[in-house]
Amino acid sequence: MPVKPGLVVKHANGHYPIFLESGLCERAGTHIEVLSGAGRLVVISDSNVLKLYGECFLKSCESDPVVLEIAPGETSKSLEQYSRICNRLIDESLGRRTLIVALGGGVIGDLAGFVAATYLRGVRVIQVPTTLLSQVDSSVGGKTAINLPQAKNCIGAFWQPQAVYIDPAVLKTLEPKEYTSGLAEVVKMAVILDEEMFEFLESSTEAVNEQDLPTLERLILRCCQLKAEVVEEDERETSGRRVILNYGHTFGHAIETVFGLGTCPHGHAVAMGMHAAACLARLLDLVDDDFVDRQFRLLSNLNIPARFPPDRHEELWETMQRDKKAAAGQVRFVLPDRIGHVELVDSVDPGLVMQAMQQASAECPV
């Protein structure tokens, strides 16, 4: 077992460790049970993850955890699934010492985290992310949520985990679209915060595409460091600092909602949103053609679909106006002004937003 965490994340009520080590998933149970103390362990996962990692994870536990299996996919982040899980916890007579383990990707992390934040007014949760997207983004920072048909992640809570256990080796079992979905978030972190990481990605596309473990460990750790720094500055999105993490998400969430949750992988929708945001930034003279081309080229070289959908733009714009990040009816955009830096822009002319979507759906710079 790892003795020292790879990183410690600070928050208003304390801190928690992030353990990062290949093969960790097979040994995490014993370590997590130490954290559970006298509380009962509850593992929430989906059927796909349980087939791949359920047995080895449960074998590492000395106790007999309660295992709650849900269907894979974004549609499981629903009020119905949330209610079913909470009723099961009640049926098991689980109290406030319960420790929930979210074993899976972003859907599991969001759903299990929200259950933990609200069951008996809050129980502990451990994140064991099994997708690249959840390892570099959603498992860190304490955001939890479920969806309504009208909007994604519109019901949720900030609830920090007790610890995060990241095993890069599990990424070998991901489908290509799930892997590239996670890579989109890696590119996003580089665009908004780290020019050096962006350049590293440009020079290491072959190693990244081949899932070279040392390369992945370096990228995952750096993304977690960057995410932790932002969260420490603005844990509950009150100062505006944490909003920069939404780069590409205003367009991306609209794509997911309009075309159907689960139809397009989250990271791919974000990549399309990043391309549209770059086109919008160019229309506002924040960036030049080279920025748009460079970002698009990197996404393409990493096999991440980035071309914006060519139709339903008016519906996408209407959806953006209902987004939870809109302020006083104004859609707020996180837009780049250079590699490694973005800014929050309000009161954008709707005509320019429509023009950016059109350009992003038509242009293929590479």
ABEGO torsion letter per residue (X at the ends): XBABBABBBBBAAEBBBBBBBBGAAAAAAAAAAAAAEABBBBBBBBAAAAAAAAAAAAAABABBBBBBBBBBEAAABBAAAAAAAAAAAAAAGBBAABBBBBBEBAAAAAAAAAAAAABGGEBBBBBBBABAAAAAAAABGGBBBBBBAABBGABBBBBBBABBBBBAAAAAABBAAAAAAAAAAAAAAAAAABAAAAAAAAAAAAAAAAGBAAAAAAAAAAAAAAAAAAAAABAAGAAGAAAAAABGAAAAAAAAAAAEBGABBAAAAAAAAAAAAAAAAAAAGABBAAAAAAAAAAAAAAGBBABBBABGAAAAAAAAAABAABBGGBBBBBBBABBGBBBBBBGBBAAAAAAAAAAAAABBAX
